[in-house]
Amino acid sequence: MRAHIQLGGPIVVLWDNLNTHLAAGLKRYEAEHDWLTTIRLPAYAPDLNPVEAVWSLVRRATANTAFDTPDDLDRKLRRELRRIQLRPHLIDGCLTATGLAINPPTPP
């Protein structure tokens, strides 16, 4: 809901079939909010999940790094995620790698 408020527009969420994502309460929440669209991935389909490509980019940036403290790791992860966020071509590449087309919901 926070993303919807910040962006002021519809939100599309890609979910795997983790049991908590299939809960009745989440389905009900989705049905009650026309700005929310969920796309459920097959049970095991990391190649269809663009987040897997994002984490791959983060793993490359942190490979062979020894962190002194959990805070150091946290800072590095946040920095890498921010770097990706500021480079839309990287995000586009993660989506393109899935071979899926993202079509915005049609207004009623």
C-alpha beads as a LAMMPS data file, in Angstrom:
LAMMPS data file: protein, C-alpha beads

108 atoms
107 bonds

1 atom types
1 bond types

-500.0 500.0 xlo xhi
-500.0 500.0 ylo yhi
-500.0 500.0 zlo zhi

Masses

1 110.0

Atoms # bond

1 1 1 0.000 0.000 0.000
2 1 1 2.907 2.335 0.736
3 1 1 4.147 2.092 -2.870
4 1 1 0.644 2.927 -4.123
5 1 1 0.533 6.023 -1.936
6 1 1 4.051 7.131 -2.901
7 1 1 3.625 6.508 -6.629
8 1 1 -0.011 7.529 -6.849
9 1 1 -0.815 4.868 -9.392
10 1 1 -1.579 1.205 -9.930
11 1 1 0.778 -1.449 -8.572
12 1 1 1.601 -4.792 -10.170
13 1 1 3.050 -7.459 -7.858
14 1 1 4.672 -10.666 -9.101
15 1 1 4.277 -13.460 -6.583
16 1 1 5.670 -16.928 -6.476
17 1 1 3.541 -19.648 -4.928
18 1 1 4.900 -19.284 -1.414
19 1 1 2.100 -20.418 0.883
20 1 1 1.772 -16.996 2.552
21 1 1 1.158 -15.436 -0.883
22 1 1 -1.810 -17.748 -1.352
23 1 1 -3.540 -16.819 1.911
24 1 1 -7.226 -15.940 1.764
25 1 1 -6.584 -12.567 3.421
26 1 1 -4.220 -11.506 0.639
27 1 1 -6.655 -12.630 -2.047
28 1 1 -9.411 -10.665 -0.336
29 1 1 -7.168 -7.576 -0.057
30 1 1 -6.387 -7.804 -3.764
31 1 1 -10.073 -8.121 -4.650
32 1 1 -10.936 -5.047 -2.561
33 1 1 -8.321 -2.772 -4.182
34 1 1 -8.691 -2.089 -7.899
35 1 1 -5.257 -0.403 -8.049
36 1 1 -3.539 -3.694 -7.162
37 1 1 -2.848 -6.388 -9.736
38 1 1 -1.064 -9.592 -8.806
39 1 1 0.529 -12.017 -11.206
40 1 1 1.192 -15.446 -9.780
41 1 1 4.172 -17.335 -11.116
42 1 1 4.266 -21.119 -11.487
43 1 1 5.366 -23.066 -8.409
44 1 1 9.074 -23.027 -9.296
45 1 1 10.006 -20.547 -11.994
46 1 1 13.036 -18.429 -11.049
47 1 1 13.635 -17.730 -14.750
48 1 1 10.259 -15.905 -14.869
49 1 1 10.943 -13.788 -11.796
50 1 1 12.752 -10.508 -12.590
51 1 1 13.828 -10.200 -8.951
52 1 1 16.140 -13.171 -9.470
53 1 1 18.058 -11.126 -12.069
54 1 1 18.220 -8.164 -9.677
55 1 1 19.715 -10.386 -6.961
56 1 1 22.157 -11.767 -9.510
57 1 1 23.417 -8.215 -10.128
58 1 1 23.729 -7.632 -6.383
59 1 1 25.574 -10.941 -5.887
60 1 1 28.091 -9.980 -8.574
61 1 1 28.762 -6.678 -6.823
62 1 1 29.308 -8.369 -3.453
63 1 1 31.193 -11.483 -4.604
64 1 1 34.394 -12.279 -2.737
65 1 1 33.748 -9.538 -0.187
66 1 1 34.278 -10.061 3.526
67 1 1 32.097 -7.769 5.606
68 1 1 33.288 -6.744 9.062
69 1 1 29.813 -6.231 10.492
70 1 1 26.188 -6.850 9.528
71 1 1 25.883 -3.071 9.119
72 1 1 28.607 -3.133 6.457
73 1 1 26.686 -5.795 4.567
74 1 1 23.459 -3.823 4.947
75 1 1 25.093 -0.648 3.586
76 1 1 26.548 -2.497 0.596
77 1 1 23.220 -4.163 -0.248
78 1 1 21.358 -0.863 -0.012
79 1 1 23.980 0.872 -2.156
80 1 1 23.784 -1.800 -4.846
81 1 1 19.978 -1.834 -4.885
82 1 1 19.981 1.969 -5.147
83 1 1 22.509 1.786 -8.005
84 1 1 20.194 -0.585 -9.870
85 1 1 17.161 1.587 -9.105
86 1 1 18.886 4.629 -10.618
87 1 1 19.696 2.754 -13.842
88 1 1 16.371 1.934 -15.513
89 1 1 18.143 0.031 -18.305
90 1 1 19.270 -2.550 -15.717
91 1 1 15.698 -3.008 -14.486
92 1 1 14.435 -3.195 -18.073
93 1 1 17.046 -5.877 -18.734
94 1 1 15.875 -7.895 -15.730
95 1 1 12.305 -7.755 -17.055
96 1 1 13.346 -8.508 -20.632
97 1 1 15.322 -11.560 -19.512
98 1 1 12.086 -13.175 -18.324
99 1 1 10.523 -13.003 -21.787
100 1 1 7.302 -11.810 -20.171
101 1 1 5.344 -8.774 -21.332
102 1 1 4.104 -6.420 -18.651
103 1 1 0.842 -4.818 -19.727
104 1 1 -0.677 -2.194 -17.442
105 1 1 -4.194 -2.964 -16.250
106 1 1 -6.973 -1.488 -18.367
107 1 1 -9.043 1.081 -16.461
108 1 1 -12.665 0.027 -15.880

Bonds

1 1 1 2
2 1 2 3
3 1 3 4
4 1 4 5
5 1 5 6
6 1 6 7
7 1 7 8
8 1 8 9
9 1 9 10
10 1 10 11
11 1 11 12
12 1 12 13
13 1 13 14
14 1 14 15
15 1 15 16
16 1 16 17
17 1 17 18
18 1 18 19
19 1 19 20
20 1 20 21
21 1 21 22
22 1 22 23
23 1 23 24
24 1 24 25
25 1 25 26
26 1 26 27
27 1 27 28
28 1 28 29
29 1 29 30
30 1 30 31
31 1 31 32
32 1 32 33
33 1 33 34
34 1 34 35
35 1 35 36
36 1 36 37
37 1 37 38
38 1 38 39
39 1 39 40
40 1 40 41
41 1 41 42
42 1 42 43
43 1 43 44
44 1 44 45
45 1 45 46
46 1 46 47
47 1 47 48
48 1 48 49
49 1 49 50
50 1 50 51
51 1 51 52
52 1 52 53
53 1 53 54
54 1 54 55
55 1 55 56
56 1 56 57
57 1 57 58
58 1 58 59
59 1 59 60
60 1 60 61
61 1 61 62
62 1 62 63
63 1 63 64
64 1 64 65
65 1 65 66
66 1 66 67
67 1 67 68
68 1 68 69
69 1 69 70
70 1 70 71
71 1 71 72
72 1 72 73
73 1 73 74
74 1 74 75
75 1 75 76
76 1 76 77
77 1 77 78
78 1 78 79
79 1 79 80
80 1 80 81
81 1 81 82
82 1 82 83
83 1 83 84
84 1 84 85
85 1 85 86
86 1 86 87
87 1 87 88
88 1 88 89
89 1 89 90
90 1 90 91
91 1 91 92
92 1 92 93
93 1 93 94
94 1 94 95
95 1 95 96
96 1 96 97
97 1 97 98
98 1 98 99
99 1 99 100
100 1 100 101
101 1 101 102
102 1 102 103
103 1 103 104
104 1 104 105
105 1 105 106
106 1 106 107
107 1 107 108
